Amino acid sequence: MVIRVMQRLANSAWPMVGLFALLLLSLYLLANFAGNIERFGQFYVPLLLLNALGIGFITVLIGTNTWNLVRQFRERAAGARLTARLVAMFVVLALVPVTIVYSFSLQFIRSGIDSWFDVEVERALDDALELSMASLDLHAEGLRRSTERLAARLDTTRSRADLREDLHDMRVDIDASRLALYSDHNWMVASSQRGDRGGLLDDRLPGDLVERVRSGDSFAGLDPERGDQMQVRVVVPLANEGVVTFISPEDQVADEAQPEWFLLEALYPVPGEIHALASRVQSAVGTHRELVFLREPLKTSYILTLSLVLLLSVLTAVWAAFFSARRLMLPIHSLADGTRAVAEGNYATRLPASGRDELGFVVRSFNEMTRRLRHASDQARESRLQAESQRAYLEAVLERISTGVLTIDAEGMLYTANSAAARILGLDLAPRTGRRLADFASDHPALSQFLNVVLPHIEQEAGEWREEFELPGRAGAAGERQIIVCRGARLPDREDLAGGWVIVFDDVSAMVKAQREAAWAEVARRLAHEIKNPLTPIQLSAERLRHKLLEQLPQAEAEMLDRSTWTIIQQVDAMKGMVRAFADYAASPAADMARVDINELVTEVADMYSGHADGCRIELDLEPGLPWLLADRSRLRQVLHNLIKNALEAQRGHGERLVGLSTRRRDGAEGPAVELAVRDHGPGIPTELLDRLFEPYTTGKLRGSGLGLAIVKKIVEEHRGGVQAVNHVDGGAMIIIELPLPRADREAAPAEVAQ
Amino acid sequence: MHRLASAIVGLLLVAAGMGPLSADARADEGRFDLRAIDARLVDDVYRLDAVGRLELSQRAREALEGGVALTIALEVEIFRRRAWWLNSEVATVTQRHRIELHELSRQYIVTHLGTGERRSFFRVQSALDHVGRSLDFPVIDAVIIDDPARYYGRARMRLEREALPWALRPAAILYADWRLQTEWVTWSFE
């Protein structure tokens, strides 16, 4: 806190200017005390202390500045060296003239004060004093003699009243202002004084005067006790020549204290002219003596004041040096900081304007430079953003198309792969980015087959090529094989593309399948149409033959006719059934979609089979609380019938025929779905049939149209679901149907909806 | 405070090239000693008798001989004792005497600055003895001292340095032989 305040004071100009002005004023007063001692004398020492404290304070501030500078110097801060040089220069510039002026001023003070004291004047004053004293002594000597004569006449054995009378008469005779008699113990015995005289004199003589006179010599000298009227005091000792009778008991003088001596004191006014002259001499000598005595202290005081002025000037200069250097260096510090900021990429840096000088020009140029840099930087950023935006757009497009796109750089490394490529190939390609294609061929069979087609073209550095091939089916894709159409092209070997290849491939399985199904439907329709038409005449003809000839023919022929026509009729019926099946496959009615509780439907259909006495048993494993399905109830029922029938037929001749029906909720590739599985315990599906099980005319049974599973698949696909046939590890075949949940009802269970 | 002021002025003097106080300056520092003090109740006024022994230092004597007048003060302070708090100052009285040399008579004049009374002495010590013997100095009215047991006074004598000529004051603050004063001597009113 204190340090912060000090630094603030050290860095701001006005408080310091105020302090300097205050100190200068006090120093001015100190320097002018000589003329105003009475008015300002009492403030001398406080002012001196104020200056000392002020100078100490400035010294501390300068110390703070110096410390800061040293620290910056050590830290190699920008501009520290130049600041130090400027400060040193200012200090030297200030110190040299001030020191010269100071040394001359010292000389002037010493010689000036000494010049006050002229030896001649001093001697003249001493002489005047001596003369005055001699004159007064002479005057006093005459008065002493007359007082001694007077004392000889005084009879000290008389009573006090008589003595007072005597003294009065004598005083009037000699024109003294006072005449008094004291015992040797300095007790006043009697006195007489001029009536108009103030009673300033004590009842006793000055003690040391008494001692002086006790030696036997009389005293005559100037009495300075009255300042306004100079007097001559004469004290004459008198020997006690008999018993003193005037001492009364109340005077407290016992017998043994009989005075040996008396002292007669006489005060004579000094004549007016002598008094005036002597007073002036006394005053002049006194003043001069004091001045002489104060010569050295005066010098000391003036030199002290001068030294304070010098110290204040030097400290002011030093502080101003720091302040000016700092002000000068401010734009340079700003420039250094600004340059550092620009180097760190902050192009928004603007420096405060710093006047119209050359530094100001540099600052303005710097600001212009950073403005242009900022502009260029903004443009670059904008271009980058545009490029990134286009790239993102391209990526978004690539991510959303169903065509797989791979790019491979000139080194044969995978560069980019979109999600369609990953989906078609059935593996995540992102972690493999940057690796050589050939290195991860073994990671996945589909990829391996894909690369077997692609890599030869890349290795041959073919320009553009096209291939169509099949990939083995992926898990979850009903085991179907994928038909891939793949095209490749070499990228131009430019600086911004750096060569490589782009490989575009499509999974055309669905399209091929649709075409196949359409062809099958057409075949079925035509077949049904072509076959159905002659069947009825055949059947009718056979029945007519039978009806007309059976009774007319002999027994043997009749039996043969019976068997033949029966066979024809039976086979025609069978062919009619087949034609109906073809017709059903070819012309599916429009689905009537409604909410279906799959568990309820499964239970309903299973109940129809559970009552049979031919050894079949339906086992249900239904997950409770499944959501509604949006489906055609009758067609789903047909699916279940077809599958259950297939399952039962697959177990023909196995004793008890057990069919497992299970439902459960699962999260499929396309979202939440319901899985319906129908499992038998038969011999399973031959491996060679697995791939084409759902195509028309594919059947493992001795009897059958081969359309049952094709119809199942068709209905399931109408419900946007998928169907898959697998062989269970515990034996038997299992058909798994996945029906997607409608988006709105994915979470709602039938029970909840019913509520 | 005076020591601090002395130190600062001393530093300034050293800085001004006049040097610190020398060993000679310490040779005769003088001494003020308050030997007896007593307060009496006379006509409802407490009067103080104070007897001190005052000896000037060499430097002060030189100043006196050089025509500088010295002022010696008897400072008296009366306090009232208070429980649980600082004692309160009831009265402060000061008696001042000025001693100066009268060149023409070569005598020392002592002037009572309160009454203007002047006495002359041939020897400086006689003058100082006169100043140091202060009798019947009225200090406080008895009406103010309502409970004498709770009041006490203290007194000291000192050379007033602030009354010296301004040129002497820095030195008077700096040099110990200008610091002439007695200790505070306390008395009670009981």
Interface residues (C-beta under 8 A of the other chain):
Chain A: F33 I37 G41 Q42 Y44 V45 L48 L49 A52 L53 L129 S132 M133 L136 L200 D202 P206 G207 D208 L209 R212 G221 L222 D223 P224 E225 R226 G227 A278 V281 Q282 V285 G286 T287 H288 R289 E290 L291 V292 F293 L294 P297 L298 T300 S301 I303 L304 L306 S307 L308 L311
Chain B: A5 I8 V9 L11 L12 L13 A15 A16 G17 M18 E62 A63 G66 G67 V68 E100 L101 H102 E103 L104 S105 Q107 I109 E117 R118 R119 S120 F121 F122 R123 S126 E162 P165 W166 A167 L168 R169 P170 A171 I173
